[in-house]
């Protein structure tokens, strides 16, 4: 029998925004469940009051992956996210239950961590636009939400960067796939009419990640005025835009050296090397994001970001 999707909602008697907080979309990312458990405990103990609107917590989205202590149950839930008429795997079944829950809320905080070293950061989405890739109308609200969560570092440009990844895959001979492959919970939330961000709380096994997640939850509740607490002033923000990526094309392509997400590099710095010895160097000053030393053909070796003008 498939595990249940367990959610806990605290409804105020006063109207207000509806916030959804997700943990363990990827099963090996445990900072979300830890931070959520702490916030729920404080609400249930009367130490924190939901004074308006509502907040819904899903502490463990992907129970199968969480119990296995793996990133995925059958596949990556944060790709190809959407409702399926016929659910064929664990992640399809989760998405079919989670998508209507997303659509019933106004804002989403999706809590994650990453495999490499690096500082916590928040992913936010596009400016308001009516384009084909990711039309959106809550750009200012989403950016303000992202900036309020705690981390100084903010990033954007995920879906355009993923589109470039798919183009590069096809160019070098991998099978063509749809941009829907890059759609996760936040992209779906935007399509459904709300807004949402992903907070990356640091390395998977860093115990400080639970505190980052917990502070982000408290800050999100205060920012949306759900608890009546005064939101702390946001820290000075640094904004980066994902602009490029390096694809692992064949066995033997590898990261050169030890990089952390957010590391600054100068133009000409060697970041990775092809199996034939050809170097992959930064074409301009920028930052390494999500370096993947264990990348296999078809995956990214790393993403590259540049400083972005705050909007």
URKA-V154101 format. One line per field, one symbol per residue. phi: phi as a letter, one per 40 degrees, with the letter a starting at -180 (. if undefined). A space follows every 10 residues. Layout:
phi->???
This chain:
phi->.cccccbbbb bccbcicbbb bbbfdbccbc ccdcccdccc dccccgcabc cagabbbbcb cbccccccfb cbcbacccbf cicbcbcbad ccccdcccdc cdccbcbbbb bbabcccicc abcbbccdab cccacabbdc cccccdccch cccbbagccc ccccdcccdc cchcccbccd dccbccccdc cchbaabbbb chcdcccccc cdcccccccc ccccgcbgcc cccccdbbbb bcbaabccca dhcacbgbbb dgccbcdgcc baacdcgccb bccacaacbf cbcbdbdhcc cabbbbcbcd c
